[in-house]
Amino acid sequence: MWHKFSFAHIRHARRLALGISELIARRRKLRAGPPNAVTILLTRRDYGRHRVFAIRSGALAAGLLCASWLAPAAIAADGPLGFAQHVPADACFVAYSGDLAASCEAFRKTSLGQSVCGEDFAPLVKELERLDRASAWRLRPLFGFDWNDLVGVREAGGVAIFPLEDGTSGVAWLFMPRAPTDQEPSGHEPAALAAARRYFQQKGYRATPAVRAMAGMTVLEPPPAHKSDGPRALFVVPGFYGVANSPEAAKRLLATSRGESLAANAIFKQWTSHAEQEKSQGVADVDICIRPFQLFELIARAERTSKDQAQSSEKQNLGDKNANGNGKSKTNAAKSKPRDRIAAARRLGFDALDWLAGSLTFESAEPFQWRIDAKLFATGPYRKAMRLLELKSGPPGELPDWIAADIVSMATWRWDFPQAMKAFGNLFDEANDPGPNGEGMFEDLLDGLRDDPEGVQVDLRRDLFPHLGPEALTVVDEDRTRASTDPAARRQLFVAAVRDEATVKQALARFYKGDDRVHHAQNGKYDLWTVEEGGSLFVEGESSSLVTVRALAVGQGRLLLGTHVDAVEEAINPKAKVPKLRDDPKWTRLLDWIKHEENERTALRSLLRLDHVIEPSYRLATTRQPANRDALGVRVLRLLLYGANQASIDFPQSVAPQFERLQTALPPTGMFVSQAQDGWTIHIGALGAERVASQ
């Protein structure tokens, strides 16, 4: 008996498509995680002699450009290209500021900066200092200097991440002063280097003679008590100076020539040229470039090494218990082996996402307190699931009147639905049975629905998919009767235009004929199919990989799919007294901005409340210990807050601020995405705090 095709996957397909553009857009400013973004988070994990730096770009990392009371200084004359001349060509992440002090000062003025750099997070910072643990709030164990040292650096600088020959990560902070670095006028060492030297020397590190390293580089060797931390490297040469996580990383930087540097990369040069044409660089702007797959693979390689070494150490501690046991340990390890998400993404065609480059502007024009403008380089033709991102340009159309003001997020876009469903089929295959044996499962399901004499005999390729779209809409809100960490608290509603309503209704009527689980009713001009809580309209049985669809309605030229019956019913018969999105000043202001800025190539428009988007992950990260099935957002937040995401680590969760202390720092945000010849342009704007408060 064929299982009924899962429309629930449409939501997953949509979220992945949006997630790639939205997450990437945010990351573009390196805002991958908590709030909004600015810089980079580097988190260390030590096992034996192997040092693992788990690198995460992210919003809260921005908060690490902590409070500064200094006046802005002039931008470095050579800008991002000058910085990139010192970075290896295979770098997978670069974050650059023309004036670090100015960026710190500008970030501190945002609502998020005031929260993460102020009293809310002070207890967490104090506890990290006591534990001498590195996290987004405390860089000192990694580089010897901290954010309170960097806020006084009125120079250009930033972070670069690149692979080393042994497959590990090279990570370095580079600074580009206006005065020659090989001969400081005052005769003193730059402040950041002096702070780093003091810290490591206090921990017993010893500087090796220069002849053992490289001209301009000093290696700091750890004492036996910190041998697992490995050596650090300080370097001072004409034009720049900095600190690297290893001598090998510093040597790569010092050996990089202009022709072999990131500045010679065609895409990097194209972005910097485009950015200069689009706007004049602000003194506090932060430029970020990331190669998603190269960076993720570098992180995954480091995490695999750390886990292998941790398991090896655990086996040694257990002695003969594992060797002479009943084999349960090996069996459980095999069962708990996580799926290789990077390999899966490559199979699905998402490795077409080549570069993400953008600028984060703090001193943005009214009504924003910060803005992101990015370019996603993803040259087609796309293959497999990546075709979900082949959105169609076109006017936005009128938003439905029933959308309430208390949404979590809303997005509109245009799809070629038959093509999108083929792309979705690749996601379905990967989620249910990845690998050669799973390929084609979705197509087999569709064939079975059409051809099985004991089945429903409905041809969805002919009677449903071609009659949908191109307009599509998704709305996410919350069921406030449930806890915010309960996945069922999020009500998800998908809406598609229907061009041949009669054919679609007939196909669905045949699809559900004889299914005792499904209830059919007329609701005004709509045909409505529903299933009781715990059931699903499109999946027989249970699947943890699916979003459960409990209601479907067709009428007035629309098809509606919902995870909650009441969400669909409220869209059909809106509640009169509920405040509507179209009447809410914050949302209308963002919609007006999108309308004013978009062009004929715009393909996606979105609104979201950052506080509601982040809240479930934040609450889980600050109350529960790590688990293998934790969502990406939870894992990233845990790394940002505590510097680790392992069950063996003692997390100081009690000192993390309650979400309510952070909530008001996360403003309503708008986004629109437009097609480009070689990818997409992405624009994100966050409303100023004073405008939100006044409304």
C-alpha positions, -999 to 999 in steps of 0.1 A, spaced: 0 0 0 15 33 -11 20 59 16 3 91 6 25 118 -7 37 142 19 28 178 13 42 184 47 75 185 29 65 216 11 70 234 44 105 219 47 113 227 11 101 263 16 120 267 49 152 254 33 148 277 4 141 307 26 166 295 52 194 295 26 186 330 15 177 344 49 204 326 70 229 334 43 218 369 41 221 373 78 254 355 78 265 377 52 270 399 81 279 369 99 248 368 119 242 331 121 229 324 155 214 346 181 205 382 175 221 402 147 254 403 133 287 418 130 318 398 136 329 363 143 329 338 170 358 315 176 353 287 201 381 264 212 378 228 222 409 210 234 416 173 233 451 161 239 475 180 216 449 188 191 433 222 192 400 226 176 385 260 167 348 258 160 342 289 140 308 304 138 297 335 121 268 351 139 247 379 151 257 377 187 293 375 177 287 411 167 280 418 203 316 409 209 326 441 193 318 454 227 312 489 240 336 516 230 337 552 241 362 564 215 354 588 187 355 573 151 387 575 132 395 576 95 390 545 73 421 527 62 429 540 27 433 506 11 400 491 25 390 454 22 412 448 -9 442 460 10 434 437 39 428 408 16 462 412 1 476 396 32 451 367 33 457 334 15 436 329 -16 418 298 -2 405 317 29 369 307 36 360 335 59 370 372 62 355 399 84 370 434 80 364 468 96 380 500 84 381 512 120 376 487 148 369 514 175 343 530 153 326 497 146 325 489 183 310 523 191 284 520 164 274 485 175 271 496 211 245 522 200 222 495 186 196 479 210 214 445 207 247 461 214 234 478 246 221 444 258 251 421 250 277 446 261 259 458 292 247 445 325 225 417 311 255 396 301 279 408 328 274 377 351 281 354 322 313 372 313 324 371 349 319 334 351 337 328 318 367 347 333 366 326 364 366 294 343 391 309 319 369 297 291 368 311 256 335 321 240 320 349 220 322 371 250 358 363 259 385 360 232 415 361 256 421 324 260 423 322 222 444 352 212 456 368 244 437 400 239 400 407 245 373 430 232 381 456 258 416 457 242 402 460 207 379 489 214 409 511 217 423 500 183 416 529 160 429 510 130 417 488 102 416 451 110 397 419 111 397 381 112 406 355 85 401 318 85 419 295 61 429 258 58 464 246 66 482 217 50 473 193 77 436 201 73 433 221 105 421 257 106 444 287 105 428 316 123 443 350 127 436 386 137 453 411 114 456 449 120 466 475 95 478 507 112 484 540 95 520 542 109 546 516 98 544 485 120 580 475 118 591 506 136 565 521 159 571 558 165 568 554 202 590 524 203 562 504 220 545 472 209 510 476 195 484 475 223 467 443 211 501 424 208 512 438 242 480 425 258 484 391 241 520 388 252 512 397 288 484 372 290 503 342 276 534 350 297 513 351 328 501 315 319 538 305 316 542 307 278 578 314 267 589 333 236 612 313 213 642 330 196 633 346 163 657 324 144 635 294 152 605 310 136 604 335 107 615 371 104 589 393 121 573 364 140 575 354 177 563 320 188 549 316 223 553 280 235 530 268 263 542 253 295 535 216 302 503 225 321 489 242 289 505 220 263 472 209 249 465 246 240 494 246 216 517 276 207 505 310 195 523 333 171 527 371 172 539 388 140 549 424 131 559 432 95 557 463 73 521 471 67 504 449 92 506 429 125 486 404 144 481 372 163 475 337 149 463 305 165 495 286 155 529 293 140 518 274 108 489 299 103 512 329 108 538 315 84 510 311 57 500 348 62 536 361 61 544 340 29 513 352 10 521 374 -20 496 398 -36 491 375 -66 484 345 -45 461 364 -20 424 367 -16 426 401 -32 434 384 -65 402 363 -64 379 374 -92 347 371 -71 362 390 -42 373 418 -65 339 418 -81 321 422 -48 343 450 -35 339 469 -68 301 463 -66 300 475 -30 319 507 -38 294 515 -66 263 508 -45 273 530 -16 301 549 0 318 529 27 309 541 62 336 544 89 319 518 111 308 493 84 319 457 86 326 437 54 323 400 55 330 373 29 323 336 34 327 304 13 299 284 30 309 249 20 346 253 25 341 269 59 315 243 70 338 214 59 367 229 78 346 231 109 332 196 104 367 182 100 379 198 132 348 185 151 353 150 138 389 151 150 379 164 184 352 137 188 375 109 177 402 120 202 376 124 230 363 89 223 399 76 222 406 92 256 373 78 270 383 43 259 416 46 276 400 57 308 375 28 308 403 3 303 392 -31 294 355 -24 301 348 -15 265 371 -41 250 356 -70 270 320 -58 271 290 -71 254 293 -49 223 266 -24 233 290 5 232 299 -1 196 263 -7 186 251 24 203 279 45 187 268 32 153 232 40 159 240 75 171 263 84 142 250 116 128 242 121 92 268 139 72 248 171 64 275 186 43 277 156 20 239 156 18 238 192 9 263 185 -19 242 157 -32 212 180 -32 231 206 -54 235 233 -27 273 234 -34 263 258 -61 263 284 -33 299 296 -39 304 329 -21 285 351 2 298 387 5 282 417 21 284 448 43 268 454 77 260 491 82 253 503 117 250 540 110 222 533 86 196 558 74 162 562 91 143 541 100 169 514 105 194 508 133 214 484 112 212 472 76 228 443 56 234 444 19 248 412 5 255 393 -27 251 355 -29 272 341 -58 255 310 -71 259 306 -108 234 282 -125 221 261 -140 210 246 -106 205 209 -100 183 188 -78 170 205 -46 189 237 -54 162 243 -80 140 254 -51 159 287 -52 150 293 -89 124 319 -78 106 340 -104 108 377 -105 76 397 -104 54 422 -85 45 413 -49 7 415 -53 -17 424 -25 -12 407 8 -43 390 22 -63 411 47 -65 382 72 -27 382 81 -26 392 118 0 417 132 14 392 157 32 371 131 66 355 137 74 357 100 58 362 66 73 357 31 60 360 -4 77 346 -36 70 331 -70 76 295 -81 73 273 -112 55 247 -91 61 216 -113 98 224 -113 97 232 -75 80 199 -68 107 180 -87 133 198 -66 113 190 -35 113 154 -45 151 153 -41 147 166 -6 121 139 1 144 112 -12 173 125 10 152 128 41 137 94 39 165 72 25 196 90 14 220 74 -10 215 53 -42 187 32 -27 167 62 -19 169 81 -52 137 82 -71 115 74 -41 94 105 -45 88 98 -82 79 62 -73 54 75 -48 38 97 -74 37 68 -98 21 46 -71 -6 72 -63 -15 72 -100 -11 35 -110 -17 14 -79 -51 -3 -85 -57 -5 -48 -47 31 -42 -63 65 -48 -53 66 -85 -47 104 -85 -21 119 -109 -7 148 -89 18 157 -117 -12 164 -140 -41 173 -117 -24 194 -90 11 207 -95 6 225 -129 -24 244 -115 -6 260 -85 12 293 -84 32 311 -94 23 332 -63 32 316 -29 29 329 6 39 315 40 29 328 75 42 316 108 26 327 141 23 312 176 -2 294 196 3 312 229 -15 284 248 17 263 245 52 268 258 75 287 234 100 257 234 72 234 222 75 228 185 37 226 182 35 263 194 45 275 159 15 276 136 27 273 100 5 282 71 14 279 34 -7 295 7 -5 290 -31 -25 305 -59 -48 281 -78 -54 286 -115 -79 257 -121 -98 254 -89 -123 227 -101 -95 203 -113 -76 207 -80 -108 201 -59 -117 170 -78 -81 156 -75 -81 162 -37 -116 147 -33 -104 115 -50 -72 116 -30 -91 115 3 -120 93 -7 -125 65 17 -100 77 42 -118 75 76 -91 96 93 -99 127 72 -129 150 77 -143 170 48 -165 200 52 -177 231 34 -165 263 50 -180 292 31 -166 290 -4 -138 266 6 -136 229 7 -118 220 39 -101 187 48 -88 182 83 -74 154 106 -74 151 144 -44 162 164 -16 137 162 -25 127 126 -14 140 93 -32 146 60 -2 135 39 17 109 58 4 76 72 24 67 103 49 90 120 81 107 108 103 129 129 116 146 97 82 159 87 61 189 96 26 176 103 -1 191 80 -35 189 97 -57 211 75 -60 218 38 -85 242 21 -92 251 -15 -114 280 -26 -114 315 -40 -84 308 -61 -62 297 -32 -48 265 -17 -40 266 20 -20 241 40 -17 244 78 -1 226 107 -30 238 129 -67 236 119 -75 269 135 -48 287 115 -65 276 82 -99 285 95 -88 319 107 -75 326 72 -108 316 57 -129 335 83 -106 362 99 -113 374 134 -126 409 132 -111 422 164 -76 409 159 -51 436 149 -40 431 113 -6 434 97 -17 459 72 -26 483 101 5 479 121 30 508 117 62 488 121 52 463 94 38 489 70 70 509 74 91 478 65 68 470 36 71 506 23 109 503 25 108 471 5 85 486 -21 107 517 -25 140 497 -28 130 467 -49 133 464 -86 119 444 -115 142 415 -106 130 411 -70 117 376 -63 112 373 -26 99 396 2 99 388 39 91 401 73 102 386 106 103 392 144 138 384 155 128 379 191 102 353 183 124 336 158 153 332 183 133 326 215 128 288 213 165 281 205 177 305 232 155 290 259 167 255 250 203 265 249 202 281 283 182 254 301 190 220 286 222 200 282 234 192 246 218 164 227 226 148 193 193 160 178 196 196 189 187 220 161 214 241 145 201 273 161 204 257 196 239 245 189 251 278 176 237 297 206 253 273 230 287 279 212 282 316 213 273 317 250 295 290 265 322 283 240 313 246 236 284 223 227 294 190 244 276 171 270 308 166 290 312 204 295 298 221 326 278 250 312 272 280 334 236 282 323 224 298 356 243 330 348 230 334 312 204 362 311 167 353 308 154 357 273 131 386 284 163 407 291 173 402 255 139 403 238 136 440 235 170 442 218 157 422 188 138 445 164 113 437 136 131 431 104 124 432 67 142 415 38 140 413 0 159 392 -25 165 400 -62 179 380 -90 214 388 -104 232 373 -134 253 351 -112 232 347 -81 211 369 -58 213 402 -40 200 403 -5 189 433 16 179 432 53 169 461 74 161 462 112 139 490 126 154 515 150 146 508 186 130 542 191 106 537 162 95 503 176 91 517 211 69 545 199 46 521 182 
